[in-house]
Amino acid sequence: MDTYKAICSRRTIRLYQPKEISSDLMERILNAGRLAPSGANRQPLEFIVVKDEENRAKLFEQLAWAAYVQPRRNPPEGNRPMAYVIVLIKGRGEGLAVADGAAAIENMILTAWNEGVGSCWIGSVNRDNVKRIFNIPDEYTVYDVLALGYPAEQPVMEEMKDSHKYWLDENNVLHVPKRRLSEIVHYEKF
Ligand SMILES: Cc1cc2nc3c(=O)[nH]c(=O)nc-3n(C[C@H](O)[C@H](O)[C@H](O)COP(=O)(O)O)c2cc1C
């Protein structure tokens, strides 16, 4: 898949198949995170990979899913993520480091999607609990969490009309409104 096609076809996935992600692919996903742009090239990010079933269950409890359609897109057992990447910032999670975290997550999302693996970027994280459960030292900040797995849903994108809120139709298909390009691009002047 070329990059533009991957970007245009990607959607956040919150229902997953119970199919393992190979170690090879996980390594490529992580490497894509490692190689993301970094402000002043400081590279403050580190990653915790969570694949073990018990650890996945513990992490799942610390995350919140799809606020606008709560609780209908909470992944049920059997459709939960098969792996997670906890993205850590060494030091305080502010300034350039936050942008680094976002760039790394997007690189990982696109690398996964290119291989057929869906993902959900999760910012609603109980960070204190995650720090405790996963033995994360004090000098690290939990940035966000990336959930990964082969898709068991096919969300659709649509032109945004009056609301930015994604919604579920009667067939349990998630619709994701996006603003039109002509609405957000200004040429030469605002
Ligand atoms: C910074 C950030 C935080 C997010 N946090 C959550 C989250 O906590 N839970 C969740 O279900 N989705 C989360 N998402 C996914 C967004 O809801 C999703 O990207 C948005 O609805 C647009 O859908 P799309 O990714 O398919 O384009 C987050 C996305 C971003 C960029």
PDBQT file of the ligand as one rigid body, heavy atoms in Angstrom, charges set to zero:
ROOT
HETATM    1  C1  LIG A 201      -4.772  12.168  21.017  1.00  0.00    +0.000 C 
HETATM    2  C2  LIG A 201      -5.830  11.129  20.769  1.00  0.00    +0.000 A 
HETATM    3  C3  LIG A 201      -6.447  10.516  21.855  1.00  0.00    +0.000 A 
HETATM    4  C4  LIG A 201      -7.421   9.538  21.631  1.00  0.00    +0.000 A 
HETATM    5  N1  LIG A 201      -7.959   8.899  22.714  1.00  0.00    +0.000 NA
HETATM    6  C5  LIG A 201      -8.894   7.945  22.525  1.00  0.00    +0.000 A 
HETATM    7  C6  LIG A 201      -9.396   7.222  23.643  1.00  0.00    +0.000 A 
HETATM    8  O1  LIG A 201      -9.009   7.452  24.790  1.00  0.00    +0.000 OA
HETATM    9  N2  LIG A 201     -10.319   6.255  23.411  1.00  0.00    +0.000 N 
HETATM   10  C7  LIG A 201     -10.763   5.957  22.151  1.00  0.00    +0.000 A 
HETATM   11  O2  LIG A 201     -11.601   5.058  22.007  1.00  0.00    +0.000 OA
HETATM   12  N3  LIG A 201     -10.293   6.614  21.060  1.00  0.00    +0.000 NA
HETATM   13  C8  LIG A 201      -9.369   7.586  21.213  1.00  0.00    +0.000 A 
HETATM   14  N4  LIG A 201      -8.836   8.248  20.130  1.00  0.00    +0.000 N 
HETATM   15  C9  LIG A 201      -9.300   7.908  18.766  1.00  0.00    +0.000 C 
HETATM   16  C10 LIG A 201     -10.225   9.008  18.218  1.00  0.00    +0.000 C 
HETATM   17  O3  LIG A 201     -11.489   8.896  18.812  1.00  0.00    +0.000 OA
HETATM   18  C11 LIG A 201     -10.325   8.843  16.678  1.00  0.00    +0.000 C 
HETATM   19  O4  LIG A 201      -9.065   9.075  16.111  1.00  0.00    +0.000 OA
HETATM   20  C12 LIG A 201     -11.348   9.804  16.088  1.00  0.00    +0.000 C 
HETATM   21  O5  LIG A 201     -12.650   9.468  16.500  1.00  0.00    +0.000 OA
HETATM   22  C13 LIG A 201     -11.314   9.847  14.565  1.00  0.00    +0.000 C 
HETATM   23  O6  LIG A 201     -11.482   8.564  14.016  1.00  0.00    +0.000 OA
HETATM   24  P1  LIG A 201     -10.405   7.964  13.005  1.00  0.00    +0.000 P 
HETATM   25  O7  LIG A 201      -9.143   7.696  13.795  1.00  0.00    +0.000 OA
HETATM   26  O8  LIG A 201     -11.017   6.705  12.475  1.00  0.00    +0.000 OA
HETATM   27  O9  LIG A 201     -10.156   8.983  11.928  1.00  0.00    +0.000 OA
HETATM   28  C14 LIG A 201      -7.833   9.199  20.300  1.00  0.00    +0.000 A 
HETATM   29  C15 LIG A 201      -7.199   9.820  19.224  1.00  0.00    +0.000 A 
HETATM   30  C16 LIG A 201      -6.195  10.762  19.445  1.00  0.00    +0.000 A 
HETATM   31  C17 LIG A 201      -5.498  11.401  18.269  1.00  0.00    +0.000 C 
ENDROOT
TORSDOF 0
